[in-house]
Amino acid sequence: MTLIQEVSSFTPQTAASAISGILWLIPALPIVASGCIAVLKQPRRRAAATLSIGSLGISLLISIAAFAHVLSGWLAGNAVRESVNFTWIRFGSSAVDLGWVLDPLSAVMLVMVSFVGLLIFIYSTGYMAHDENFTRFFCFLSLFAGAMLGVVISNSILLLFMCWELVGLTSYLLIGFWYHKPSAAAAAKKAFLTTRVGDIFFLLGIVWLFAQTGTLLFYNHGTGSLEPLALASLLTQHAALGLTAAGAIGLLIFAGAAGKSGQLPLHVWLPDAMEGPTPVSALIHAATMVAAGVYLIARVYPLMQAGALTGGVTTSLTVVTWVGASTALFAALIAVAQNDIKRILAYSTVSKLGYMMAGLGMGGVAVGMFHLITHAFFKALLFMGAGSVIHGCHEEQDIRRMGGLKTYMPLTFATYGIGMLALCGVPIFFSGFWSKDAILESAHGWSISHTPYYMLVFGAVITAFYMTRQVSYVFFGQWRGHGHAHESPRVMTTPLAILAFFAVTLGAIGTPAWPWFRAFLDNRASEVDLHAFAEPAWLMLLLTSCFIVVVGIGLGWALYGNKSPEPDASDTLQAAMPHVWTVLQNKFYIDEFYGATFIAFYAWWARVADWFDRRVWGGAVAAVTWLFGLFAQFNRFFDANIVDGTFDKGCEEISTGGGLLASIQSGAVQNYLRILALAVVALVLILFWSSRP
Amino acid sequence: MNELTTGFPILTLLTVLPLVGAAIALFSGKHARFVALVSALVSLAVAILIWMRLPIDGSIGMVEHAAWVPSLGIEYHLGVDGLGALMLVLSAIITLMSIDAVQREHHNPGLFFCLVLILESGLFGSFTALNFFHWFMYWELSLIPAFFLIKLWGGQRRGSAATQFFVYTMAGSVALLVSFLAVFLSTGSMNFIKLAQLASTGALEQMVTAHLGPVTMWLAIGVLAGFAVKVPLMPFHTWLPEAYAEAPSPVTMLLTGAMSKMGVYGLIRIALPLFGHQISQIRTPLLVLAATTVVMGAWAAAAQKDLKRVFAYSSVNHLGYCLLGIFALAVPAASHAAQASQAAALNGVILQMFNHGITAAALFWFIAMIQMRTGGHRGIEDFGGLRKPAPVFAGLMGIALFSSLGLPGLNGFVGEFLIFRGVFPLAWVAATVSILGLLITAAVILTVIQKVFTGPVAPHCTNFPDLHYGERMALAPVIGLMFLIGLLPQLIVDSVNPTVINLLAHWRF
C-alpha cells in the first residue's frame, strides 16, 4: 500500500527561505497550546496562561523574523513572495493543494495579529482572574489566535476558508463563553449563523474558482489562481448579468467577507457579539477576526481588480465600495443612540470596517490595510479601556450610570482619550487621521461617483460626535453609578499604555510625505518628500479633517460635555428629535425586519416541511399500507392457516397511534416472506421456461 | 476488469465470522455482550486487513468465484474494490460502536446480540457480492434482523415503525427484483461485472430492447426505486424518521451508520454501471429530488421536537449530498475539466458515506447516553445547561455535532467540499440550491446545542453524570477518527481514488 508515502508527501515543493519554511509554526504553536490546555484540569490557571502567552509570544517572535525577512528583501529591492505548497487530497488526476505564503501583506498582518493578540492575552489574565472557567477561556483564545494566524498565512483559498471557519467557531465559543446566560447563547448562535450566510456564498465562490482555474493556490509560480494566466482565463468566461467569471467569483467571495466583517446587510451579529467577555470583544470583534474579511479582499485583490478599465474600477470593487460606504455611515448613525459602552464601540467597529472596505474598493490594498492596522490598535485600546471601565464600575455597562471617571481612573482615562482621538481622526497627532485621510483622498478621486466621499465625510463627523458623547458620559461630570469606582490593576493598564503609544505613532508609516506602508505593500521604493505636505489637494483634505473633528467633537461637547444627566432622564438629542432617536436606538429595526421575514419564513417553512412529510407523503404510505392490508385479508380468505396477525393489524396500529405493545407474532414478516417466496418461485418458473431451448 | 482469485477465501470468512459469533452469543446468556464485542472486534480486524491489501490499481480484488446454479446464472461471486472495502470497514466500526452503546443490563441479550451480528453478516455479504441473486439475498436478509430489533426492543410506536420500515423497503425490493428479472431474461447473466461491461458498450440496452421492447428506462427506474427507498431519496423517506426514532439507539446507529449506505452503494455498484445512460436522461428530475432531499430534509429537522427525529432528518439531509453527487455526475464528460469534476464528486460521495456513518452513529450514541442518564428523556426542550454538570460530555458531543455541521478540520467537511467541487460545474443550479442545506443544518445543530447545553440548568439535570472513564475510552477512537479524517483525508482517498478512476472509466452516460 502506498498510503504512507502519499501522506508523508507534505514536503515543500519550493525550497524557499528558512523563515518561510517554518512559517506554519506561527499558527501551529497556539493551536497545539490550545490542545494542551484543553486537557488541563480546571485549577491549573497559571499553566494555562503560561502556555497561551508563551506560545503566542514565540509566534510573535517568528512573525517579527518573517517581517524582517520581507523588509530586508524590500530594502534590497526584491519583491518577496515565498510560498510553500503541498497536496492535501488527490482526486482523479487533480489535487486539492494547500500552502502558506510570505509576502508584505501577510507579514504586516502577522505582526499586527500576534502583537495585539499577545497584549490582549496578558490583559485577559487580569480581566478573567476571577472567572471559574479561566483555563477554558485561554484554550479558546489560543485556538482563536492559531486559526486567525492561519487565515493570514494561507496561500490556498481552501486553507484560508478552513481557518476562517475555525475562527468563526472560536468566535462562537467565546461569545457564548458565559453559556448559562441565555442571551449569550443566543448571540453566539446568531453570530455563527449570520456569518455562515456569507460563508455559503464564499464556498460557492471557492468551488467555482477551483473548477475554473484548476487550482486553489493563490500563488504557485505562475499557475496560481491570482496570477495573470488564471485571471485571463477567468475574464474570458461569462457568467450572468454581464459579469465575467472573475467578477462573479469576486462578488461571492465578498459576500463571505461581508459576513465576517459585519457589512450591510449582515452586520446584525456584531453588536450582539458584545455578550462575550470584553477581551474577546477587543481581540476578535474589533482588532482581528472582523478584519479578516477586509484582509480576504486585500488577499484576492488581483481577482477583484481583474479586467479593470481605466481608474481601476471593476463591478466587484464598485459593489465593495458602495457596501462599505453605506455600512460606514449607517453604523455610525446607530452608534449615536446607544447607551451600552461596548455596543457603541461595536457599531463604531462596524462603521470603521465599512471605511476599510470602501478604502479597498476605491484606493487599493494599501489604503484599506493601513486603516485596518491603525484601527486594530486604537480599537483594541478602546475596548480594553472599556473593559477596564466595566471592571472598575462593578460590571456596569450603561454609560448613563457612570460619569466622572477621569478622577477615579486616570490611567484608563488618558489612554481611552488617546484611543478616542485616534478614532475621531484628530489631525496630525493620531494614527487614525492618516489612515482615514488616505481613504477620503481616494474617495475624493474616485471616478464613478462622489457620493461615497460625502457619505464617508458625514460618517466621520458622526463618529467624532458619538465618541464625544460617550467620553463625556463616562469620564466627565459626576459619578452616577453604584458603589465606588476604582482603577484597574497594572496587568490591565500596561497593555493599554502600549497600545496608546502605537495609536499615536503608527500614523508615521503612512503619511503623504513618506508613504512607506503603501510602497512596502506594493513593492515599490519609497522616498521622503516633504513637499507632499504643501500640495493643495492634501491641504484641502487636512482642512476637511479639521472641519470634521471640530464640528463632531464641538457638537458632542456642546450637547453632552460636563453635564451629569440623571440615568433615567431622556437624552438631550432624544428630547430634540424623538422620532429620529427612536429609529436610531432601534437600529433602524433591521433585527425586527429579519425576525419578521427570514426567521419567520425559516420557522414557517420548517413546519410546512414537517407537515408535508406527515400528511402528504405519510398519507400516501398509509394508503398503500391499507391496500396491502386489503390484499392480506383477501389472502386470508384463501389461506387462513398461515396468516396470523396480517397487515390489517399493522394498519390498526398506525391508525391508533400504537399505544399497545405489539406482539412479535404480528405476522407482517411471515406475510412478507410469503410474498417474497411466491415471487421467487414465480421467478424460477419463468426463468426455467424462458431458458429452455 | 481484472479478476484475481487469491488463495484464501477471506471475504467468505468475513461474512461467516459474525454468524459464528451470533450462534455463540445466542446461547451465552449474560455474556452475550462480551461475545458480540469480541466477534465485532475480530471482524473489524479482518475488514481492515482486507482494506489494506486492496489491489493498488483500484480494480476488484480478492475474488471468489464458484458456480452455484449455472443454468440460472447464479454464481457465488465475491470481490471488493476500494468502495466495497471501505464499506466493510465502516460496517465493522458501526457494529462495534452499536454493541458498545448497548446498556449493560438488557433483557434477552442473547437474542439481541445474535440479531445484531446477523445484521452485520448481511451487511458484509451485500458489500462483497458480485452476483445479483446472491447480493439480493443478503440485501433482504439484513432486513429481517433489523425488523425484529425494532419490533422487539423499540419504543412505544415500534409496531407501526417496524411495519412501515418493512412495507416500504419491500416495495423497493420488488421493483428491484422485477428489473433484474428482466435484465436476466435479456442477457442470461446476473454477474454485475459482466453486465457492467455489456452496459458500457451499449449492448445491454440493445439486448433488453430486443427481448422485451423499449423498457430499459423502466428497468432503470425500478432499480433506482429500490435504492431510493433505502438511502432514502425524498419522497421515499417517510419510513425513516419513524424507524430511527422508535428503534433502540444502538439499532438506529446500525440503520443510519451502515444500512443507509447499502442504498448509496447499490447506486454506485449497480445503478450507474448498468443504467448510467438512462439515469443521465432523467438526470434533471433526479437532481430536483436530490436537492429537495438536501434542503427539505434539513428543514424538516428544524421542526422536530424529538432529538432522535432531528438527527433522523439530518441524516436524510446528509445522504442527500451523496445522491446529489451521484446524479450530478451522470452526464457524458468529454473534457478533462468535466472528468475532474466527476472524480471529485464520486470521491466526495464515498467519503461522505464513510463520514456520515461515523458521525451519525456517534450522535445516536450520545442520545442513547442522554436517555440512559435522564430516564428516557430525549425531547429537545427537556434539557438545559448540560454543559455545567457534564462538561466532558458536552465537549465530545459538541465535536460530533460540529462534525455533522461540516466544520473544516473535522471529517464532515471534506466529503461535502469535494461533492460541491464536483457538482457545481456539472449542475450549478442544483449545487446552488443544495448549498442552502449547509446553512439550515447549521441552524438546526446550533439550536440543539443552545437548547440542550446552554442556559440555566434544568432541574432534573443537575445531577446529570458526566462521562465516566470507560465511556471516554470507548468514545475516544471515534472522536479521534473524526479529527484524523478531517485533517488527513488522503488516508481514505488513497484507497478510494483508484477505484473512482476505474469506475468512471467504465461507465457510459
Interface residues (C-beta under 8 A of the other chain):
Chain A: M1 T2 L3 E6 V7 W88 I89 R90 F91 G92 S93 S94 V96 L158 F161 M162 C163 E165 L166 L169 Y172 G176 Y179 H180 K181 P182 A184 A185 A186 K189 F192 L193 R196 V197 I200 L203 L204 V207 W208 F210 A211 G214 Y602 A603 W605 A606 R607 A609 D610 F612 D613 W617 G618 A620 V621 V624 T625 F628 F647 G650 E653 I654 G657 G658 G659 L660 L661 A662 I664 S666 A668 V669 Y672 I675 L676 A679 L683 V684 I686 L687 S690 S691
Chain B: M52 R53 L54 I56 S71 L72 E140 I144 F147 F148 K151 L152 Q156 R157 R158 G159 S160 A161 A162 T163 Q164 F166 V167 Y168 M170 A171 S173 V174 L177 L181 F184 L185 G188 M234 P235 H237 T238 W239 P241 M296 W299 A300 A302 A303 Q304 A337 Q339 A340 S341 Q342 A343 A344 N347 G348 G385 R387 K388 F402 L407 P408 G409 F413 V414 F417 L418 F420 R421 F424 P425 A431 T432 I435 L436 L438 L439 I440 A442 A443 L446 T447 I449 Q450 F453 T454 G455 P456 V457 L488 P489 Q490 L491 V493 D494 S495 N497 V500 I501 L504
